[in-house]
Amino acid sequence: MFGKSFTLFKLFGFKVRMDISWLIIAVLITWTLATGIFPRYYKNLSPMIYWWMGAAGALGLFFSIVFHEFFHSLVARHYGLPMEGITLFIFGGVAEMSEEPENAKTEFLMAIAGPLSSVALGIIFYGIAMAGVVMGWPKPVQGIFGYLSYLNLLLAAFNLLPAFPLDGGRVLRSALWKWKGSLRRATRTAANIGSLFGTLLIILGVANVLFGNFIGGIWWFLIGMFLRFAARSSYRQVLIQKAMEGTPVSNIMSKNPVTVPPSLTIGELVENYIYKYHFKMFPILENDKLVGCITTRQVKEVPREEWGFRRVGDIASHCSPENAISPEYDAVKALGLMSRTGNSRIMVVKNGQLMGIISSKDLLSYISLKMDLEGG
């Protein structure tokens, strides 16, 4: 879903990241507020004040989105769902969850937490704005808090639209899931409705462009395209998870993986293994015993001139939980682990012995074959 992003800070264990695309919306929001909205409602202020108000409004939007997504993440964590963090991107923000909720109740509570938090924040900002009126605060300060109040209520209302994967669409999915007893069928129905909403927004965008509102029309068009894409992707994700549900990695793993000895030089590793097999991680075996693993990240840390004499055993690391799982490990969780860590290959280990390697390619081949045979 995202392009390049960077971590801003950590909040209660959640990483808050910003996709580069969010900088675009931040600039557009600042410009729109400073040159359009605030001058329209607060007359005769200097251009500099309008720009300060615009910047404060954009920062308030940033805070409001993080606040909204943070409450999604808190509820998800409470119910044991692994959360990768919160990422801000061009259309807002998302709490990144690598697994689906276990039941309809969890889905509902997690989905409704965001809009309720936005309503609460909107009321708080409204109270501050009213206090500012009573206490005679400067008009720009009153304006900023009034705008943030309206913004959060609008954020809650938009997210409650029954357009999956918006929060309202997830609430709808939870109701359908409870009624139909099937996450797959509920997701398909909710995703179709979300895709329909996306189509309507695309039509609205085209109509706005034809009637002269070019900028507004482009935004409606892009949001509609995003909704259609996100709805279809979310349904596809559920199909993938259902295809692997209950399957241990031992059923999918490669049982005769390529391994390397600790005596191998870095140069030999690069030429004879990395360039040949195109893997980013290799298990290290000594006398048929797993003694560690070596990754391309570790190789890159060794100066090029040392590749000829430095050996794999010199820079090898012990197998961390990110690189090693048991044969009974659920394939769905293995896919989530790969997504969180960025590792495309994970060792399957039992009692210190290497049983095999599970890769993203193995998982995708299994998913493709099972969906082809069983339909989806």
Secondary structure by P-SEA (a helix, b strand, c coil): cccbbbbccccccbbbbbcaaaaaaaaaaaaaaaccccccccccccaaaaaaaaaaaaaaaaaaaaaaaaaaaaaaaaacccccbbbbcccccccccccccccaaaaaaaaaaaaaaaaaaaaaaaaaaaaaaaacccaaaaaaaaaaaaaaaaaaaaaaccccccaaaaaaaaaaaaaaccaaaaaaaaaaaaaaaaaaaaaaaaaaaaacaaaaaaaaaaaaaaaaaaaaaaaaaaaaaaaacccccccccccccccccccccaaaaaacccccccccbbbbbccccccccccaaaaaacccccccccccccccccccccccccccccaaaaaaaaaaccccbbbbbccccccccccaaaaaaaaaaaaaaacc
